[in-house]
Amino acid sequence: MSKFKTKKGKGSPAINTSSLPDIIFMLLFFFMVTTVMREVTLRVKMKLPQATEVQKLEKKSLVSYIYIGPPTNVAKFGTESRIQLNDQFARVEDVPEFVAREREARNEADRNFITTSLKVNKDTKMGVVTDVKQELRKAGAFRINYSTLKGKAKK
């Protein structure tokens, strides 16, 4: 009779890594498509007010944002509300130039549909907002939107 030898120390088979590059490129492509790049670095504090009647904007590519609120760096800029256009602080007089630059950056067919969205801190006084709205009116930007959070409005 013959004896059968058993192999001791027999390990598990190696893992097949032939599809690993495909998986990595698929994940890379997924994250490239779904990631949204940050457009603006906020230099003002944003604590948006709440509203009960909220509508979502149709085309966000046609929206220009103006941020109004107290600066994040209080030691350098103080506590008064400031206006931020793109990545820098601005004065009320700079708003028409901002509107003109935003119009020039868009297609000619879309220029009439640009909406200016005001993102205003809820503790900001209305005087600054009114001044900005007057400058927008002078610049011919009549589509104005207030950005808010959905929820119950506090009385």
ChimeraX attribute file (.defattr): number of C-alpha atoms within 10 A of each C-alpha:
attribute: neighborCount
match mode: 1-to-1
recipient: residues
	/A:1	3
	/A:2	4
	/A:3	5
	/A:4	6
	/A:5	6
	/A:6	7
	/A:7	6
	/A:8	6
	/A:9	6
	/A:10	7
	/A:11	6
	/A:12	6
	/A:13	6
	/A:14	6
	/A:15	6
	/A:16	7
	/A:17	8
	/A:18	8
	/A:19	8
	/A:20	10
	/A:21	10
	/A:22	11
	/A:23	11
	/A:24	11
	/A:25	11
	/A:26	12
	/A:27	12
	/A:28	11
	/A:29	11
	/A:30	11
	/A:31	11
	/A:32	11
	/A:33	9
	/A:34	8
	/A:35	8
	/A:36	8
	/A:37	7
	/A:38	6
	/A:39	8
	/A:40	12
	/A:41	10
	/A:42	16
	/A:43	21
	/A:44	22
	/A:45	18
	/A:46	18
	/A:47	15
	/A:48	17
	/A:49	19
	/A:50	16
	/A:51	14
	/A:52	12
	/A:53	11
	/A:54	13
	/A:55	9
	/A:56	7
	/A:57	13
	/A:58	8
	/A:59	10
	/A:60	10
	/A:61	11
	/A:62	18
	/A:63	18
	/A:64	19
	/A:65	18
	/A:66	18
	/A:67	24
	/A:68	26
	/A:69	26
	/A:70	22
	/A:71	22
	/A:72	15
	/A:73	12
	/A:74	11
	/A:75	8
	/A:76	8
	/A:77	12
	/A:78	12
	/A:79	13
	/A:80	11
	/A:81	21
	/A:82	22
	/A:83	24
	/A:84	24
	/A:85	21
	/A:86	17
	/A:87	12
	/A:88	12
	/A:89	16
	/A:90	14
	/A:91	11
	/A:92	17
	/A:93	11
	/A:94	14
	/A:95	23
	/A:96	18
	/A:97	12
	/A:98	18
	/A:99	20
	/A:100	13
	/A:101	11
	/A:102	16
	/A:103	19
	/A:104	11
	/A:105	10
	/A:106	14
	/A:107	10
	/A:108	9
	/A:109	7
	/A:110	11
	/A:111	14
	/A:112	15
	/A:113	14
	/A:114	21
	/A:115	20
	/A:116	21
	/A:117	17
	/A:118	19
	/A:119	20
	/A:120	27
	/A:121	20
	/A:122	16
	/A:123	13
	/A:124	16
	/A:125	14
	/A:126	11
	/A:127	9
	/A:128	17
	/A:129	18
	/A:130	11
	/A:131	14
	/A:132	22
	/A:133	19
	/A:134	15
	/A:135	19
	/A:136	20
	/A:137	14
	/A:138	12
	/A:139	15
	/A:140	13
	/A:141	20
	/A:142	15
	/A:143	14
	/A:144	17
	/A:145	15
	/A:146	14
	/A:147	21
	/A:148	20
	/A:149	14
	/A:150	14
	/A:151	12
	/A:152	11
	/A:153	11
	/A:154	8
	/A:155	3
